[in-house]
């Protein structure tokens, strides 16, 4: 199995290429739990996929994304992102976000996003 740094870098590259849903299918576990800030958790790949699809389909203008920092620990990755886009539901967004990912057997089993926008 590839090391965690390689897996995280591969997922980040897919996101940077706009292949968010492809990355989701490849790198997220069937029982994944995702959460934004203190909003309710989304449990299971099907529920999480619906949220990811709604986000991607709502982007009306994409101006940029960049990985600022990546920290790899034992089964945990922290990725600091910068995003700039317009979304049909959220409007203009330009912000940084921290994604904390817990990995197991080459898949993300838990991911929490921290941001203030």
The 8 nearest C-alpha neighbors of each residue, nearest first, counted from 0:
[[1, 2, 105, 104, 3, 6, 5, 106],
 [2, 0, 5, 3, 6, 105, 4, 104],
 [1, 3, 5, 4, 0, 6, 105, 7],
 [2, 4, 6, 5, 7, 1, 74, 71],
 [3, 5, 7, 6, 2, 8, 71, 76],
 [6, 4, 8, 3, 2, 7, 9, 1],
 [5, 7, 3, 9, 8, 4, 10, 2],
 [8, 6, 10, 4, 9, 5, 11, 3],
 [7, 9, 11, 5, 6, 10, 4, 12],
 [10, 8, 6, 12, 7, 11, 5, 13],
 [9, 11, 7, 13, 12, 8, 22, 6],
 [12, 10, 8, 14, 13, 9, 7, 15],
 [13, 11, 15, 9, 14, 10, 8, 16],
 [12, 14, 18, 16, 10, 15, 11, 22],
 [13, 15, 19, 17, 11, 18, 16, 12],
 [14, 16, 12, 17, 13, 11, 64, 65],
 [17, 15, 13, 14, 18, 12, 19, 11],
 [16, 18, 14, 15, 19, 13, 20, 12],
 [19, 17, 13, 14, 21, 16, 20, 22],
 [18, 20, 14, 22, 21, 17, 23, 13],
 [21, 19, 23, 22, 18, 24, 51, 52],
 [22, 20, 24, 18, 23, 19, 25, 13],
 [23, 21, 25, 19, 20, 24, 10, 13],
 [22, 24, 20, 21, 25, 27, 26, 19],
 [25, 23, 21, 22, 26, 27, 20, 48],
 [24, 26, 22, 23, 27, 21, 106, 10],
 [25, 27, 106, 23, 22, 24, 107, 28],
 [28, 26, 107, 106, 23, 24, 25, 31],
 [29, 27, 31, 106, 30, 108, 107, 44],
 [28, 30, 44, 31, 43, 27, 45, 108],
 [31, 29, 43, 28, 44, 108, 32, 42],
 [32, 30, 108, 43, 28, 109, 29, 44],
 [31, 33, 42, 109, 41, 43, 108, 110],
 [34, 32, 110, 41, 111, 40, 109, 31],
 [33, 35, 40, 111, 41, 112, 36, 38],
 [34, 36, 112, 38, 111, 37, 113, 33],
 [35, 37, 113, 38, 112, 34, 114, 111],
 [38, 36, 35, 39, 34, 40, 113, 112],
 [37, 39, 35, 36, 34, 40, 41, 33],
 [40, 38, 34, 37, 41, 35, 36, 33],
 [39, 41, 34, 33, 42, 38, 32, 35],
 [40, 42, 33, 32, 47, 34, 46, 39],
 [43, 41, 32, 31, 40, 46, 33, 47],
 [44, 42, 30, 31, 45, 46, 29, 32],
 [43, 45, 29, 47, 46, 31, 48, 30],
 [44, 46, 48, 47, 43, 49, 29, 42],
 [47, 45, 49, 48, 44, 43, 41, 42],
 [46, 48, 44, 50, 49, 45, 41, 43],
 [49, 47, 51, 45, 50, 46, 44, 52],
 [50, 48, 52, 46, 47, 51, 53, 45],
 [49, 51, 53, 47, 48, 52, 54, 46],
 [52, 50, 48, 54, 53, 49, 55, 47],
 [53, 51, 55, 49, 54, 50, 56, 48],
 [54, 52, 50, 56, 51, 55, 57, 49],
 [53, 55, 51, 57, 52, 56, 50, 58],
 [56, 54, 52, 57, 58, 53, 51, 19],
 [55, 57, 53, 54, 58, 52, 59, 51],
 [58, 56, 87, 54, 86, 55, 53, 59],
 [59, 57, 86, 55, 56, 60, 85, 87],
 [58, 60, 86, 85, 57, 87, 61, 84],
 [61, 59, 85, 84, 58, 62, 86, 83],
 [60, 62, 84, 63, 85, 83, 58, 59],
 [63, 61, 84, 83, 60, 64, 82, 85],
 [64, 62, 83, 82, 61, 84, 65, 81],
 [65, 63, 82, 81, 83, 15, 66, 80],
 [64, 66, 81, 80, 67, 82, 63, 15],
 [65, 67, 80, 68, 79, 81, 64, 78],
 [66, 68, 79, 80, 65, 81, 69, 78],
 [69, 67, 79, 66, 78, 70, 80, 77],
 [68, 70, 78, 77, 79, 71, 76, 67],
 [69, 71, 77, 76, 78, 68, 72, 75],
 [70, 72, 76, 75, 4, 69, 77, 73],
 [71, 73, 75, 74, 76, 70, 77, 3],
 [72, 74, 75, 71, 76, 3, 102, 101],
 [73, 75, 102, 101, 72, 103, 76, 3],
 [76, 74, 101, 72, 73, 100, 102, 71],
 [77, 75, 71, 100, 70, 99, 72, 78],
 [78, 76, 99, 70, 98, 69, 100, 71],
 [77, 79, 69, 98, 97, 68, 80, 76],
 [78, 80, 97, 68, 67, 96, 66, 69],
 [81, 79, 66, 96, 95, 67, 65, 97],
 [80, 82, 95, 65, 64, 94, 96, 66],
 [83, 81, 64, 93, 94, 63, 95, 80],
 [82, 84, 93, 63, 62, 92, 64, 61],
 [85, 83, 61, 62, 92, 60, 91, 86],
 [84, 86, 91, 60, 90, 59, 92, 58],
 [85, 87, 58, 90, 89, 57, 59, 88],
 [86, 88, 57, 90, 89, 59, 58, 85],
 [87, 89, 86, 90, 57, 58, 85, 54],
 [90, 88, 86, 87, 91, 92, 85, 57],
 [91, 89, 86, 85, 87, 88, 92, 84],
 [90, 92, 85, 84, 86, 89, 93, 83],
 [93, 91, 84, 83, 85, 94, 90, 116],
 [94, 92, 83, 82, 84, 91, 95, 81],
 [95, 93, 82, 81, 116, 92, 96, 83],
 [94, 96, 81, 80, 82, 114, 79, 97],
 [95, 97, 114, 80, 113, 79, 81, 98],
 [96, 98, 79, 113, 78, 112, 80, 99],
 [99, 97, 112, 78, 77, 111, 100, 96],
 [100, 98, 77, 111, 110, 76, 97, 112],
 [101, 99, 110, 76, 75, 109, 98, 102],
 [102, 100, 75, 109, 107, 108, 74, 110],
 [101, 103, 107, 74, 106, 108, 75, 100],
 [102, 104, 106, 105, 107, 108, 74, 101],
 [105, 103, 106, 102, 0, 107, 28, 108],
 [104, 106, 103, 102, 107, 26, 6, 0],
 [107, 105, 26, 27, 28, 102, 103, 104],
 [106, 108, 102, 27, 28, 109, 101, 26],
 [107, 109, 31, 28, 102, 101, 106, 32],
 [110, 108, 32, 101, 31, 107, 100, 33],
 [111, 109, 100, 33, 99, 101, 32, 34],
 [110, 112, 34, 99, 33, 98, 35, 113],
 [111, 113, 98, 35, 97, 36, 34, 99],
 [114, 112, 36, 97, 96, 35, 98, 111],
 [115, 113, 96, 116, 95, 112, 97, 36],
 [114, 116, 113, 94, 96, 95, 36, 112],
 [115, 94, 114, 92, 93, 95, 96, 89]]
